[in-house]
């Protein structure tokens, strides 16, 4: 399941969202109920290949052009470490790329597939399909904060961060209607992503966990 689990998608996808930890505390991968710990934050092994920094700089990222009613604030300043900052930069684009797929109503949109592979790509596809099925997309403002990034070796990393969905909503397209919901503790979501640097030098997401209402992300 992808990055922003919202009420619309939780209802539409249900148990098929294999990597989503919902507000009830249930884990799609068989984890125990009510466990606030996100597993795997420090895991991930080194791979033998080490894409060069020049390859990373040369990789052509997809253009992500979103509607003006969608905005993003990333309160995770640069660390000064080139690899960690590259993880943060690619992660920002991966978040936006999923919303672009939803806007395009295309569960196989090339932009998000540039940043997701394997298990994460499969669950993200289901996430987008839920929006396509009900002819809806996202709108509003998102804020990301409290990022903790770890790079293991040259090609493996993890990123844990919080998301504030308090000013973000689902919008049905036909007829056009914004589903505004009240801000609660469940408007704050904790994410853990496992990434690797591919042969183009791009940090791509291979695994993703999320927990709505996490105490760590409450204001």
N, C-alpha and C positions, 0 to 999 in steps of 0.2 A: 504494500500500500504506500502511496506517496505522501508527500510532505504535509499538506494541510488537511487533516481529517475533519470535515465539517458535518453538520447534522444531516444534510441532504445525502451526502455520500455514505455516511455510516448506515443510514436507513436503506439505501439502495444496494449497497454491496454486502453488508452484514458479515457473515462468517467467511466470505471469500477474500476479505482484505487480510491476507495472511500475516502481514507485518505490523498491523495497526494494534496498538494498545489503547482501548477506548476508555471512556470516563469510568466505566464499571471496573476497570483494572484487569480485564481479561486479556490474555496474550494470544495472538493468532498463531504463535509458534509453539504453543503448549506450555507457556510459562505459568507460574502460580499466580493466583488472583491477589490483587492488592499489593504487589511488589513494586515499590517506587523506584527501584534501581534499574537503570538501563544497562543491559548486558553488553559487553564487548567494547567498552569505550577505549580500552587499552590493548585490544587484541589486534591481530593482523600481522602476518609475517612478511619478511622480505622476499622479494622476487629476484630472480637471477638477472633479468633485464633491467637496465638503468637508462631510461630515455634521457637524452641530454637536455640541458637548459635551453640550448638553441632550438631544439625540436619543439619544446613547450612554447617558446616565444613565436615560432613560425606557424604553429597550428592555427588554422583559420576557424574561429568560432562562428557558429551560426548567428545571423542577425535576429535579434528578438525585439520586435516592434509591437508593443501592447497598447490597448486602448487607454485614453487619458483618464478614465475612471478607475484605473488600477495603479496603485503606488506602493513603493517599498522603501523602508528605512532599515539600513543595516548598521546597527550600533555595535560593530565589531571592528575597532581600529586595526590598522596594519600592525603586525608584530615586529617587523624588521627582519624576520627570517624569510628568505625568498620562497622556500618550499611551503611553509605555513601560509604565507600570504597568497600563494598560488592556489592552495586548497580553498581558502576563503573566497577568492575571486571566482573560481570555477563553480563553487557551491552557490554563490549568488546567482549566477547565470542558470544553473540547473533548476533553481526554484522558479525563476521567471519562465523558463522553457516549458514547465508543466502547465502554467497558466496560459501560455500561448497555445498549447495543444487544446486546452479546454475552450479557449476563445475560438480557435479554428474548428472546434468540434471534430477533431481528428485524433483518434487514439493511437495512431501510428505516425504522428507528426515527427519530422526528422530532427527538429531542434532538441526535443527532450531525449530522443534516442541517441543523440550525440553525447549526452552526459550520464546516461543510465545503461547498465548492462546486467545480464543474468537475472537473478532473483529480484533485484530492485526494478529492473525494466518491466518484468512480467507483472509485478504488483502495481506499478505505476500505470500500466496500460489498463488494468481493471479499474483503477481510480478514475481515469479519464473517461472510460466507457460509461461509467455511472452518470456522469454529467451529460454525455452525448445522448444517452438513453432517454433522459427526461428533458432534453433540450434546455440546458441551463449552463451558466458559467459563473465565474467569480467576479466580484466588484469590491471596491473599497480600498482600505489602506492596511498594510501589514508592517509590523515591526519585528526585527530579529535582534537578539541581544544575548549576553552572557555566553559567548562562543568560547569553547575550549577545543583547540586543535592539537593533535599529536601526530607527528610524522615518524614512522618506524622504518628505518633504513632509507632507501632511495625511492621506493615505489609503493609504499603502503601508508595509509593515514586513517585517522578517525576524526570526526567533528561532532561535538555535542553542543547544542544550542537551544535557545528558547524562541518561541514565536508568540506574538500578541495578535490575536484575531479579533480583538474587541471592536474594531472599526471595519471589519471585513465581513462580507455577506455573500450568499448565493443569489443569483439573479436568473429567474426564468425568462426565456427569450420570446415565447409565443403563447399567450400575450406577455409583454414585458412587465415583470413584477419583481421587485427586490424583497427578499425574505429577511427583514431586519430582526435580529434576535438580541435579547438583553445580554449585557456583559456579566458573566459569572466566572467562577474559578476555572470552568472548563473552556474559557476563552483563551487560556494560556497553555501552550503545548511544548513539551520537551521532546527533542529529536536527537537521535544518535545515528550517524551515517558512517559506514565503512567504505573507504575509497581506495582505488589504486590508480597509479599513473600509467596510462596506456602507451602504446608505441608512438603516439603522436605527441606525447608529453602532456596530455590533458588529464586532470584528476576527475575520474568518473566514479559514480556511486554504484556499488555492487550489493550493498545491504542497507536496510533502513528500518529503524524502530521508532515509534512515537508513543507518547503518553500524554493524553489530555488531562488537564487539571493537576499536573505535577506541582508539588509544594515548592520545588526549586525555581519555578518560573513565575510564581505569584508576585504581584507588585507590592 
